[in-house]
């Protein structure tokens, strides 16, 4: 995944939630663009679990795919197809 691609997806308005698919098989959801900070090599994600806010730091080169998720209003971004990384 290229840094610039993810920054562009987070800047789209209206924003559509995203699911990041990692090389280790894990997934991370971004429901609000304010919950992700993209650095040169890492992404800081704000995650809420059991009513607690946690920060997850994930490695940008390990993001294999970005998938649009249904929004809070039940709509999908574009054609609903997965975006593949530019590796």
N, CA, C and O atoms as a printed pandas DataFrame, in Angstrom:
     atom_number atom_name residue_name chain_id  residue_number  x_coord  y_coord  z_coord
0              1         N          UNK        A               1    0.857   -1.181    0.000
1              2        CA          UNK        A               1    0.000    0.000    0.000
2              3         C          UNK        A               1    0.889    1.226    0.000
3              4         O          UNK        A               1    1.844    1.317    0.772
4              5         N          UNK        A               2    0.576    2.143   -0.851
5              6        CA          UNK        A               2    1.321    3.388   -0.892
6              7         C          UNK        A               2    0.705    4.394    0.069
7              8         O          UNK        A               2   -0.516    4.507    0.175
8              9         N          UNK        A               3    1.552    5.106    0.753
9             10        CA          UNK        A               3    1.134    6.111    1.736
10            11         C          UNK        A               3    0.147    7.105    1.121
11            12         O          UNK        A               3   -0.888    7.411    1.714
12            13         N          UNK        A               4    0.475    7.601   -0.062
13            14        CA          UNK        A               4   -0.342    8.615   -0.711
14            15         C          UNK        A               4   -1.744    8.088   -1.043
15            16         O          UNK        A               4   -2.725    8.826   -0.952
16            17         N          UNK        A               5   -1.833    6.807   -1.429
17            18        CA          UNK        A               5   -3.140    6.214   -1.738
18            19         C          UNK        A               5   -4.037    6.203   -0.507
19            20         O          UNK        A               5   -5.215    6.553   -0.590
20            21         N          UNK        A               6   -3.488    5.805    0.627
21            22        CA          UNK        A               6   -4.284    5.751    1.844
22            23         C          UNK        A               6   -4.682    7.151    2.293
23            24         O          UNK        A               6   -5.810    7.356    2.742
24            25         N          UNK        A               7   -3.784    8.109    2.181
25            26        CA          UNK        A               7   -4.114    9.495    2.540
26            27         C          UNK        A               7   -5.261   10.008    1.674
27            28         O          UNK        A               7   -6.162   10.678    2.177
28            29         N          UNK        A               8   -5.237    9.699    0.376
29            30        CA          UNK        A               8   -6.318   10.114   -0.526
30            31         C          UNK        A               8   -7.644    9.470   -0.127
31            32         O          UNK        A               8   -8.678   10.136   -0.128
32            33         N          UNK        A               9   -7.623    8.176    0.215
33            34        CA          UNK        A               9   -8.857    7.492    0.611
34            35         C          UNK        A               9   -9.425    8.080    1.896
35            36         O          UNK        A               9  -10.642    8.184    2.045
36            37         N          UNK        A              10   -8.557    8.462    2.819
37            38        CA          UNK        A              10   -9.015    9.058    4.080
38            39         C          UNK        A              10   -9.554   10.470    3.878
39            40         O          UNK        A              10  -10.358   10.951    4.676
40            41         N          UNK        A              11   -9.111   11.133    2.813
41            42        CA          UNK        A              11   -9.539   12.510    2.547
42            43         C          UNK        A              11  -10.827   12.586    1.725
43            44         O          UNK        A              11  -11.416   13.661    1.605
44            45         N          UNK        A              12  -11.273   11.463    1.157
45            46        CA          UNK        A              12  -12.484   11.481    0.328
46            47         C          UNK        A              12  -13.690   11.918    1.144
47            48         O          UNK        A              12  -13.855   11.520    2.297
48            49         N          UNK        A              13  -14.533   12.744    0.529
49            50        CA          UNK        A              13  -15.775   13.189    1.169
50            51         C          UNK        A              13  -16.911   12.979    0.204
51            52         O          UNK        A              13  -16.802   13.425   -0.938
52            53         N          UNK        A              14  -17.986   12.337    0.578
53            54        CA          UNK        A              14  -18.148   11.792    1.916
54            55         C          UNK        A              14  -17.219   10.604    2.120
55            56         O          UNK        A              14  -16.924    9.866    1.180
56            57         N          UNK        A              15  -16.763   10.427    3.349
57            58        CA          UNK        A              15  -15.858    9.345    3.685
58            59         C          UNK        A              15  -16.609    8.019    3.732
59            60         O          UNK        A              15  -17.714    7.937    4.267
60            61         N          UNK        A              16  -16.004    6.998    3.173
61            62        CA          UNK        A              16  -16.536    5.641    3.266
62            63         C          UNK        A              16  -15.600    4.825    4.143
63            64         O          UNK        A              16  -14.390    4.835    3.917
64            65         N          UNK        A              17  -16.126    4.118    5.136
65            66        CA          UNK        A              17  -15.272    3.308    6.021
66            67         C          UNK        A              17  -14.444    2.309    5.229
67            68         O          UNK        A              17  -14.848    1.849    4.161
68            69         N          UNK        A              18  -13.274    1.983    5.775
69            70        CA          UNK        A              18  -12.323    1.103    5.105
70            71         C          UNK        A              18  -11.926   -0.044    6.013
71            72         O          UNK        A              18  -11.958    0.075    7.238
72            73         N          UNK        A              19  -11.551   -1.157    5.398
73            74        CA          UNK        A              19  -10.981   -2.289    6.124
74            75         C          UNK        A              19   -9.590   -2.546    5.541
75            76         O          UNK        A              19   -9.442   -2.768    4.339
76            77         N          UNK        A              20   -8.575   -2.514    6.404
77            78        CA          UNK        A              20   -7.206   -2.784    5.980
78            79         C          UNK        A              20   -6.919   -4.267    6.187
79            80         O          UNK        A              20   -7.092   -4.781    7.292
80            81         N          UNK        A              21   -6.486   -4.955    5.145
81            82        CA          UNK        A              21   -6.114   -6.363    5.224
82            83         C          UNK        A              21   -4.593   -6.445    5.295
83            84         O          UNK        A              21   -3.890   -5.953    4.413
84            85         N          UNK        A              22   -4.096   -7.076    6.363
85            86        CA          UNK        A              22   -2.663   -7.118    6.628
86            87         C          UNK        A              22   -2.042   -8.420    6.112
87            88         O          UNK        A              22   -2.744   -9.400    5.860
88            89         N          UNK        A              23   -0.721   -8.411    5.960
89            90        CA          UNK        A              23   -0.007   -9.585    5.475
90            91         C          UNK        A              23   -0.080  -10.755    6.453
91            92         O          UNK        A              23    0.109  -11.900    6.041
92            93         N          UNK        A              24   -0.349  -10.502    7.741
93            94        CA          UNK        A              24   -0.452  -11.584    8.725
94            95         C          UNK        A              24   -1.873  -12.128    8.849
95            96         O          UNK        A              24   -2.142  -12.973    9.703
96            97         N          UNK        A              25   -2.786  -11.647    7.997
97            98        CA          UNK        A              25   -4.157  -12.129    8.004
98            99         C          UNK        A              25   -5.114  -11.305    8.857
99           100         O          UNK        A              25   -6.327  -11.492    8.771
100          101         N          UNK        A              26   -4.596  -10.405    9.671
101          102        CA          UNK        A              26   -5.462   -9.556   10.496
102          103         C          UNK        A              26   -6.118   -8.490    9.644
103          104         O          UNK        A              26   -5.671   -8.186    8.538
104          105         N          UNK        A              27   -7.195   -7.927   10.186
105          106        CA          UNK        A              27   -7.855   -6.799    9.537
106          107         C          UNK        A              27   -8.030   -5.680   10.555
107          108         O          UNK        A              27   -8.139   -5.930   11.755
108          109         N          UNK        A              28   -8.056   -4.456   10.068
109          110        CA          UNK        A              28   -8.279   -3.276   10.900
110          111         C          UNK        A              28   -9.288   -2.393   10.183
111          112         O          UNK        A              28   -9.126   -2.078    9.004
112          113         N          UNK        A              29  -10.334   -1.994   10.908
113          114        CA          UNK        A              29  -11.355   -1.131   10.328
114          115         C          UNK        A              29  -11.076    0.329   10.660
115          116         O          UNK        A              29  -10.649    0.662   11.766
116          117         N          UNK        A              30  -11.326    1.190    9.680
117          118        CA          UNK        A              30  -11.268    2.637    9.885
118          119         C          UNK        A              30  -12.678    3.145    9.612
119          120         O          UNK        A              30  -13.084    3.267    8.456
120          121         N          UNK        A              31  -13.426    3.441   10.673
121          122        CA          UNK        A              31  -14.810    3.893   10.549
122          123         C          UNK        A              31  -14.921    5.409   10.409
123          124         O          UNK        A              31  -15.915    5.916    9.891
124          125         N          UNK        A              32  -13.894    6.137   10.874
125          126        CA          UNK        A              32  -13.880    7.604   10.786
126          127         C          UNK        A              32  -12.470    8.030   10.387
127          128         O          UNK        A              32  -11.500    7.515   10.943
128          129         N          UNK        A              33  -12.330    8.949    9.446
129          130        CA          UNK        A              33  -10.992    9.336    8.983
130          131         C          UNK        A              33  -10.134    9.966   10.075
131          132         O          UNK        A              33   -8.905    9.934    9.998
132          133         N          UNK        A              34  -10.777   10.540   11.095
133          134        CA          UNK        A              34  -10.017   11.156   12.192
134          135         C          UNK        A              34   -9.343   10.111   13.077
135          136         O          UNK        A              34   -8.508   10.450   13.915
136          137         N          UNK        A              35   -9.705    8.835   12.892
137          138        CA          UNK        A              35   -9.149    7.770   13.725
138          139         C          UNK        A              35   -7.893    7.143   13.140
139          140         O          UNK        A              35   -7.431    6.115   13.635
140          141         N          UNK        A              36   -7.335    7.745   12.096
141          142        CA          UNK        A              36   -6.123    7.214   11.475
142          143         C          UNK        A              36   -5.148    8.348   11.176
143          144         O          UNK        A              36   -5.523    9.387   10.631
144          145         N          UNK        A              37   -3.906    8.127   11.540
145          146        CA          UNK        A              37   -2.830    9.064   11.200
146          147         C          UNK        A              37   -1.801    8.282   10.402
147          148         O          UNK        A              37   -1.257    7.288   10.884
148          149         N          UNK        A              38   -1.534    8.730    9.186
149          150        CA          UNK        A              38   -0.627    8.030    8.294
150          151         C          UNK        A              38    0.743    8.700    8.337
151          152         O          UNK        A              38    0.882    9.886    8.037
152          153         N          UNK        A              39    1.750    7.916    8.717
153          154        CA          UNK        A              39    3.128    8.399    8.723
154          155         C          UNK        A              39    3.859    7.875    7.499
155          156         O          UNK        A              39    3.237    7.354    6.573
156          157         N          UNK        A              40    5.178    8.013    7.492
157          158        CA          UNK        A              40    5.968    7.535    6.360
158          159         C          UNK        A              40    5.940    6.015    6.241
159          160         O          UNK        A              40    5.870    5.481    5.133
160          161         N          UNK        A              41    5.994    5.309    7.381
161          162        CA          UNK        A              41    6.079    3.850    7.362
162          163         C          UNK        A              41    5.046    3.157    8.242
163          164         O          UNK        A              41    4.945    1.931    8.220
164          165         N          UNK        A              42    4.278    3.918    9.015
165          166        CA          UNK        A              42    3.317    3.345    9.944
166          167         C          UNK        A              42    1.992    4.101    9.901
167          168         O          UNK        A              42    1.911    5.228    9.413
168          169         N          UNK        A              43    0.965    3.449   10.422
169          170        CA          UNK        A              43   -0.344    4.063   10.575
170          171         C          UNK        A              43   -0.727    3.926   12.040
171          172         O          UNK        A              43   -0.663    2.830   12.597
172          173         N          UNK        A              44   -1.118    5.013   12.660
173          174        CA          UNK        A              44   -1.635    4.980   14.029
174          175         C          UNK        A              44   -3.153    4.965   13.926
175          176         O          UNK        A              44   -3.756    5.860   13.333
176          177         N          UNK        A              45   -3.766    3.935   14.514
177          178        CA          UNK        A              45   -5.224    3.786   14.466
178          179         C          UNK        A              45   -5.794    3.871   15.869
179          180         O          UNK        A              45   -5.275    3.251   16.796
180          181         N          UNK        A              46   -6.862    4.640   16.023
181          182        CA          UNK        A              46   -7.604    4.683   17.275
182          183         C          UNK        A              46   -8.654    3.582   17.202
183          184         O          UNK        A              46   -9.485    3.564   16.295
184          185         N          UNK        A              47   -8.608    2.664   18.167
185          186        CA          UNK        A              47   -9.512    1.520   18.209
186          187         C          UNK        A              47  -10.271    1.569   19.521
187          188         O          UNK        A              47   -9.684    1.843   20.568
188          189         N          UNK        A              48  -11.576    1.306   19.478
189          190        CA          UNK        A              48  -12.379    1.247   20.701
190          191         C          UNK        A              48  -12.750   -0.208   20.944
191          192         O          UNK        A              48  -13.418   -0.834   20.121
192          193         N          UNK        A              49  -12.311   -0.740   22.079
193          194        CA          UNK        A              49  -12.636   -2.115   22.475
194          195         C          UNK        A              49  -13.092   -2.113   23.916
195          196         O          UNK        A              49  -12.422   -1.559   24.787
196          197         N          UNK        A              50  -14.226   -2.729   24.167
197          198        CA          UNK        A              50  -14.776   -2.798   25.533
198          199         C          UNK        A              50  -14.831   -1.416   26.175
199          200         O          UNK        A              50  -14.477   -1.239   27.340
200          201         N          UNK        A              51  -15.286   -0.438   25.383
201          202        CA          UNK        A              51  -15.435    0.950   25.829
202          203         C          UNK        A              51  -14.111    1.624   26.226
203          204         O          UNK        A              51  -14.114    2.651   26.905
204          205         N          UNK        A              52  -12.993    1.047   25.805
205          206        CA          UNK        A              52  -11.674    1.648   26.050
206          207         C          UNK        A              52  -11.060    2.040   24.718
207          208         O          UNK        A              52  -11.178    1.315   23.730
208          209         N          UNK        A              53  -10.405    3.187   24.696
209          210        CA          UNK        A              53   -9.721    3.642   23.484
210          211         C          UNK        A              53   -8.279    3.149   23.510
211          212         O          UNK        A              53   -7.563    3.343   24.492
212          213         N          UNK        A              54   -7.867    2.518   22.430
213          214        CA          UNK        A              54   -6.516    1.997   22.287
214          215         C          UNK        A              54   -5.907    2.548   21.009
215          216         O          UNK        A              54   -6.622    2.835   20.048
216          217         N          UNK        A              55   -4.614    2.694   20.997
217          218        CA          UNK        A              55   -3.901    3.097   19.786
218          219         C          UNK        A              55   -3.155    1.876   19.260
219          220         O          UNK        A              55   -2.389    1.243   19.987
220          221         N          UNK        A              56   -3.384    1.558   18.003
221          222        CA          UNK        A              56   -2.675    0.470   17.333
222          223         C          UNK        A              56   -1.737    1.100   16.307
223          224         O          UNK        A              56   -2.141    1.960   15.525
224          225         N          UNK        A              57   -0.497    0.666   16.321
225          226        CA          UNK        A              57    0.475    1.114   15.324
226          227         C          UNK        A              57    0.692   -0.057   14.370
227          228         O          UNK        A              57    1.128   -1.132   14.783
228          229         N          UNK        A              58    0.386    0.157   13.095
229          230        CA          UNK        A              58    0.569   -0.908   12.122
230          231         C          UNK        A              58    1.552   -0.451   11.041
231          232         O          UNK        A              58    1.692    0.739   10.759
232          233         N          UNK        A              59    2.212   -1.417   10.461
233          234        CA          UNK        A              59    3.238   -1.151    9.456
234          235         C          UNK        A              59    2.599   -0.966    8.084
235          236         O          UNK        A              59    1.915   -1.861    7.587
236          237         N          UNK        A              60    2.816    0.168    7.489
237          238        CA          UNK        A              60    2.230    0.480    6.185
238          239         C          UNK        A              60    2.631   -0.527    5.098
239          240         O          UNK        A              60    1.780   -0.901    4.291
240          241         N          UNK        A              61    3.896   -0.983    5.043
241          242        CA          UNK        A              61    4.237   -1.957    4.002
242          243         C          UNK        A              61    3.512   -3.298    4.139
243          244         O          UNK        A              61    3.484   -4.078    3.187
244          245         N          UNK        A              62    2.925   -3.578    5.309
245          246        CA          UNK        A              62    2.223   -4.842    5.512
246          247         C          UNK        A              62    0.734   -4.759    5.192
247          248         O          UNK        A              62    0.011   -5.738    5.371
248          249         N          UNK        A              63    0.267   -3.607    4.722
249          250        CA          UNK        A              63   -1.126   -3.491    4.274
250          251         C          UNK        A              63   -1.177   -4.037    2.855
251          252         O          UNK        A              63   -0.609   -3.453    1.932
252          253         N          UNK        A              64   -1.870   -5.177    2.689
253          254        CA          UNK        A              64   -1.950   -5.820    1.378
254          255         C          UNK        A              64   -3.121   -5.334    0.543
255          256         O          UNK        A              64   -3.061   -5.330   -0.686
256          257         N          UNK        A              65   -4.186   -4.926    1.219
257          258        CA          UNK        A              65   -5.405   -4.607    0.495
258          259         C          UNK        A              65   -6.258   -3.661    1.338
259          260         O          UNK        A              65   -6.235   -3.720    2.568
260          261         N          UNK        A              66   -7.008   -2.793    0.667
261          262        CA          UNK        A              66   -7.957   -1.911    1.340
262          263         C          UNK        A              66   -9.319   -2.184    0.732
263          264         O          UNK        A              66   -9.504   -2.098   -0.482
264          265         N          UNK        A              67  -10.270   -2.516    1.595
265          266        CA          UNK        A              67  -11.615   -2.856    1.146
266          267         C          UNK        A              67  -12.607   -1.832    1.673
267          268         O          UNK        A              67  -12.589   -1.530    2.866
268          269         N          UNK        A              68  -13.473   -1.288    0.823
269          270        CA          UNK        A              68  -14.519   -0.400    1.325
270          271         C          UNK        A              68  -15.521   -1.203    2.152
271          272         O          UNK        A              68  -15.877   -2.323    1.789
272          273         N          UNK        A              69  -15.967   -0.632    3.253
273          274        CA          UNK        A              69  -16.969   -1.250    4.116
274          275         C          UNK        A              69  -18.292   -0.522    3.954
275          276         O          UNK        A              69  -18.320    0.632    3.527
276          277         N          UNK        A              70  -19.388   -1.190    4.292
277          278        CA          UNK        A              70  -20.656   -0.457    4.300
278          279         C          UNK        A              70  -20.546    0.702    5.291
279          280         O          UNK        A              70  -20.034    0.534    6.398
280          281         N          UNK        A              71  -21.023    1.863    4.892
281          282        CA          UNK        A              71  -20.950    3.017    5.783
282          283         C          UNK        A              71  -21.966    2.877    6.890
283          284         O          UNK        A              71  -22.775    1.949    6.881
284          285         N          UNK        A              72  -21.934    3.787    7.842
285          286        CA          UNK        A              72  -22.896    3.789    8.931
286          287         C          UNK        A              72  -24.318    3.966    8.408
287          288         O          UNK        A              72  -25.286    3.660    9.105
288          289         N          UNK        A              73  -24.438    4.464    7.170
289          290        CA          UNK        A              73  -25.750    4.709    6.570
290          291         C          UNK        A              73  -26.135    3.608    5.597
291          292         O          UNK        A              73  -27.149    3.715    4.908
292          293         N          UNK        A              74  -25.323    2.532    5.533
293          294        CA          UNK        A              74  -25.666    1.388    4.700
294          295         C          UNK        A              74  -25.309    1.535    3.236
295          296         O          UNK        A              74  -25.828    0.786    2.408
296          297         N          UNK        A              75  -24.431    2.484    2.881
297          298        CA          UNK        A              75  -24.029    2.639    1.487
298          299         C          UNK        A              75  -22.597    2.175    1.334
299          300         O          UNK        A              75  -21.852    2.094    2.311
300          301         N          UNK        A              76  -22.208    1.867    0.088
301          302        CA          UNK        A              76  -20.845    1.438   -0.180
302          303         C          UNK        A              76  -20.133    2.484   -1.027
303          304         O          UNK        A              76  -20.765    3.269   -1.733
304          305         N          UNK        A              77  -18.837    2.479   -0.946
305          306        CA          UNK        A              77  -18.005    3.375   -1.726
306          307         C          UNK        A              77  -17.852    2.817   -3.139
307          308         O          UNK        A              77  -17.417    1.679   -3.311
308          309         N          UNK        A              78  -18.194    3.585   -4.117
309          310        CA          UNK        A              78  -17.959    3.203   -5.503
310          311         C          UNK        A              78  -18.671    1.924   -5.883
311          312         O          UNK        A              78  -19.865    1.766   -5.629
312          313         N          UNK        A              79  -17.919    0.997   -6.504
313          314        CA          UNK        A              79  -18.522   -0.226   -6.999
314          315         C          UNK        A              79  -18.405   -1.377   -6.008
315          316         O          UNK        A              79  -18.803   -2.496   -6.333
316          317         N          UNK        A              80  -17.873   -1.141   -4.812
317          318        CA          UNK        A              80  -17.789   -2.169   -3.800
318          319         C          UNK        A              80  -16.647   -3.145   -3.993
319          320         O          UNK        A              80  -16.527   -4.105   -3.231
320          321         N          UNK        A              81  -15.790   -2.924   -5.008
321          322        CA          UNK        A              81  -14.671   -3.824   -5.242
322          323         C          UNK        A              81  -13.514   -3.468   -4.314
323          324         O          UNK        A              81  -13.377   -2.330   -3.865
324          325         N          UNK        A              82  -12.693   -4.469   -4.043
325          326        CA          UNK        A              82  -11.526   -4.267   -3.204
326          327         C          UNK        A              82  -10.435   -3.553   -3.979
327          328         O          UNK        A              82  -10.257   -3.768   -5.178
328          329         N          UNK        A              83   -9.706   -2.696   -3.269
329          330        CA          UNK        A              83   -8.542   -2.041   -3.874
330          331         C          UNK        A              83   -7.306   -2.824   -3.476
331          332         O          UNK        A              83   -7.105   -3.134   -2.301
332          333         N          UNK        A              84   -6.492   -3.136   -4.450
333          334        CA          UNK        A              84   -5.261   -3.866   -4.173
334          335         C          UNK        A              84   -4.118   -2.881   -3.996
335          336         O          UNK        A              84   -4.161   -1.758   -4.497
336          337         N          UNK        A              85   -3.102   -3.320   -3.279
337          338        CA          UNK        A              85   -1.961   -2.432   -3.015
338          339         C          UNK        A              85   -1.157   -2.239   -4.290
339          340         O          UNK        A              85   -1.282   -3.000   -5.249
340          341         N          UNK        A              86   -0.334   -1.208   -4.276
341          342        CA          UNK        A              86    0.511   -0.879   -5.426
342          343         C          UNK        A              86    1.888   -1.489   -5.320
343          344         O          UNK        A              86    2.823   -1.005   -5.957
344          345         N          UNK        A              87    2.043   -2.556   -4.519
345          346        CA          UNK        A              87    3.360   -3.192   -4.349
346          347         C          UNK        A              87    3.856   -3.780   -5.625
347          348         O          UNK        A              87    4.946   -4.352   -5.658
